[in-house]
Amino acid sequence: MAKYKKRSNVGWMLPALAITAAFLAGGWTEPSEPGAFYQVEAEEITGSPGDILRIEPFNDAPQGAQAWRVLYVSTDMTGKAIPVSGVIIAPGGAAPAGGRPVVWHGRMAPPAWRAAARLP
């Protein structure tokens, strides 16, 4: 029967301690509170999934693009209306003949498609 060498559990501790020390040295900061754009009262959440609650220009768009911060209605797992947010980025200028393909990153449920279609 082959003998197995017992592995030391110390090997993982040094990198873990180094990462923890680096994290603590950088300091811990609490995330900032969401701005007024994201603060929604329950009575404001009306309409169907995809209905826009708020929309405003987003100034940090990549060069040559335009962007909007959007707050719109969706539903939770129980069907209750909830506010959800996203950022929509589009190329600047007029679309070429035939339009542009739509590309997205992350999860975009059908309500988000409806909200995006209602942009100016």
C-alpha positions in Angstrom: 0.0 0.0 0.0 1.4 3.4 -1.0 2.0 5.9 1.8 0.7 9.4 1.4 2.5 12.4 2.6 0.4 14.5 4.9 -0.1 18.0 3.5 0.4 21.0 5.6 -2.5 23.4 6.1 -0.1 26.3 6.5 0.5 26.8 2.8 -2.8 28.7 2.2 -2.4 30.8 5.4 0.4 33.1 4.2 -1.3 34.3 1.1 -4.6 34.7 3.0 -2.8 36.8 5.7 -1.1 38.9 3.1 -4.4 39.7 1.3 -6.1 40.5 4.6 -3.2 42.8 5.6 -3.3 44.6 2.3 -7.1 45.0 2.5 -6.9 46.4 6.1 -4.0 48.7 5.3 -6.1 50.3 2.6 -8.8 51.0 5.1 -12.4 50.1 5.0 -14.9 52.6 3.7 -18.7 52.2 3.9 -20.4 52.5 0.5 -22.1 55.8 0.0 -25.8 56.0 0.2 -27.6 56.0 -3.1 -28.5 59.5 -4.4 -32.0 60.9 -4.7 -32.4 59.4 -8.2 -32.6 55.9 -6.6 -34.7 56.7 -3.6 -38.3 55.7 -4.4 -41.4 55.8 -2.2 -43.7 52.8 -2.4 -46.5 54.9 -3.9 -44.3 55.9 -6.8 -43.9 52.3 -8.0 -46.9 52.2 -10.3 -47.5 50.9 -13.8 -46.5 47.8 -15.6 -43.1 46.1 -15.9 -40.9 48.3 -18.2 -42.6 51.6 -17.3 -40.0 54.2 -16.6 -40.1 55.8 -13.2 -37.1 58.2 -13.8 -34.6 58.8 -16.5 -31.7 61.2 -16.6 -28.6 61.7 -18.7 -25.6 59.9 -17.5 -22.5 62.0 -17.9 -19.9 59.3 -17.8 -20.6 57.8 -21.2 -17.7 56.6 -23.3 -16.4 59.1 -25.9 -18.7 59.3 -28.9 -21.7 57.8 -27.0 -24.7 59.0 -25.0 -26.0 57.4 -21.9 -29.0 57.5 -19.6 -29.5 56.3 -16.0 -32.9 54.6 -15.9 -35.2 53.6 -13.0 -38.1 51.4 -14.1 -40.8 49.1 -12.8 -40.1 45.3 -12.6 -41.4 42.6 -10.4 -39.9 40.4 -7.7 -40.3 36.7 -7.4 -43.7 37.1 -5.8 -45.0 39.4 -8.5 -44.8 42.5 -6.4 -43.8 45.7 -8.3 -40.3 46.9 -7.5 -38.0 49.6 -8.9 -34.9 48.4 -10.7 -32.1 50.5 -12.4 -29.8 50.3 -15.3 -27.6 52.3 -17.6 -28.3 52.5 -21.3 -25.5 53.5 -23.6 -26.0 54.3 -27.3 -23.7 55.6 -30.0 -24.0 59.3 -30.7 -25.4 60.6 -33.9 -28.0 59.2 -36.3 -28.2 55.5 -36.9 -27.1 54.2 -40.3 -29.6 52.9 -42.8 -31.1 49.7 -41.5 -30.4 50.7 -37.8 -27.9 49.2 -35.4 -27.7 45.9 -33.7 -28.6 45.9 -30.0 -25.9 44.6 -27.7 -26.2 44.3 -23.9 -24.1 43.0 -21.0 -25.6 41.2 -18.1 -29.2 40.2 -17.6 -31.8 42.2 -19.4 -35.3 41.0 -18.8 -38.1 41.9 -21.1 -39.1 44.9 -18.9 -35.7 46.4 -19.6 -36.2 46.1 -23.3 -39.5 48.0 -23.0 -37.9 50.7 -20.9 -35.1 51.1 -23.4 -37.5 51.3 -26.3 -39.1 54.4 -24.6 -36.0 56.5 -24.6 -36.1 59.8 -26.4 
